[in-house]
Amino acid sequence: MDIEVFPHRVLGADTTEKLLNGIECIGDVKRTVVQGPRLPPEDPNENPRYAERRKITVNGQEIELKVKTGRIFVEVSNESTIDEIRGICNEHLPFGFDINIGKYIKTQKTVSDKIKYGDTDIPDELVGMTDPSARLKDRLTIIKKGKKD
């Protein structure tokens, strides 16, 4: 089952980082996908304090945030996880948000996956994440789950 978190505003890098760290701490979360308008490449003439394209730390791993977060899709297995995600969103999104349940993340190999990888087996976290015209490292970051104590 997938959950769509749809904030009433486009999120900045700091809010995205806090929200993703909260969501990734939930043990039931399998995959998280961030969607939104692409941020322009860094401009050396731009004042760095206004730059939104920067590295954020999620679950102890640094990733470059390349989009302004408009929606977050979360793949979970238990419906009870929705309440945990709602609590995290209430904490970090005071301006409001909607949570929708549906099927947002692909689970079967797509035509684009077959074009890019052929008939080879690919890891489950890569299924449906392919952009045939882009290098995978430029468009996708896999965050490894840490072991809980």
MORA-V169274 format. One record per residue. N is the residue number from 0. RES is the residue in one small letter. OMEGA is omega in degrees with one decimal (NA if undefined). Layout:
n;res;omega
N;RES;OMEGA
N;RES;OMEGA
//
This chain:
n;res;omega
0;m;179.7
1;d;177.1
2;i;174.9
3;e;172.3
4;v;-175.3
5;f;179.7
6;p;179.2
7;h;174.9
8;r;172.3
9;v;-172.6
10;l;172.8
11;g;-175.9
12;a;-178.2
13;d;179.8
14;t;177.4
15;t;-179.6
16;e;179.6
17;k;-178.4
18;l;179.7
19;l;177.0
20;n;176.9
21;g;-178.9
22;i;-177.4
23;e;177.4
24;c;-179.6
25;i;-175.5
26;g;-175.8
27;d;-176.7
28;v;179.4
29;k;179.9
30;r;174.9
31;t;180.0
32;v;177.8
33;v;-179.3
34;q;177.2
35;g;-179.9
36;p;-178.5
37;r;175.9
38;l;178.8
39;p;176.6
40;p;-180.0
41;e;178.3
42;d;-177.7
43;p;-180.0
44;n;-177.1
45;e;176.1
46;n;-173.9
47;p;-178.7
48;r;176.8
49;y;-176.6
50;a;177.0
51;e;179.1
52;r;-177.2
53;r;178.2
54;k;173.6
55;i;179.4
56;t;179.5
57;v;178.7
58;n;178.5
59;g;-177.7
60;q;178.0
61;e;175.1
62;i;177.5
63;e;178.1
64;l;-175.2
65;k;178.6
66;v;167.8
67;k;-171.4
68;t;177.0
69;g;178.3
70;r;175.6
71;i;176.9
72;f;-177.5
73;v;176.8
74;e;-179.8
75;v;178.9
76;s;-179.1
77;n;179.6
78;e;-179.6
79;s;179.1
80;t;-179.8
81;i;-179.9
82;d;177.2
83;e;179.7
84;i;177.4
85;r;178.5
86;g;177.9
87;i;179.0
88;c;177.2
89;n;-178.9
90;e;-171.5
91;h;-178.0
92;l;-176.6
93;p;-178.3
94;f;175.0
95;g;-178.5
96;f;172.7
97;d;174.0
98;i;179.6
99;n;177.9
100;i;-179.7
101;g;177.3
102;k;-174.9
103;y;-177.0
104;i;-178.8
105;k;179.9
106;t;177.2
107;q;-179.7
108;k;-177.8
109;t;176.3
110;v;178.6
111;s;176.4
112;d;-179.3
113;k;178.3
114;i;-175.8
115;k;-172.3
116;y;-176.8
117;g;-177.8
118;d;180.0
119;t;176.0
120;d;175.5
121;i;179.8
122;p;-177.8
123;d;-177.9
124;e;178.2
125;l;-177.3
126;v;177.1
127;g;-177.1
128;m;-171.9
129;t;167.2
130;d;-172.2
131;p;-176.8
132;s;-176.5
133;a;172.4
134;r;-175.0
135;l;-178.1
136;k;179.1
137;d;-173.2
138;r;-172.4
139;l;173.2
140;t;178.3
141;i;179.0
142;i;-179.1
143;k;177.0
144;k;175.5
145;g;178.1
146;k;179.6
147;k;179.1
148;d;NA
//
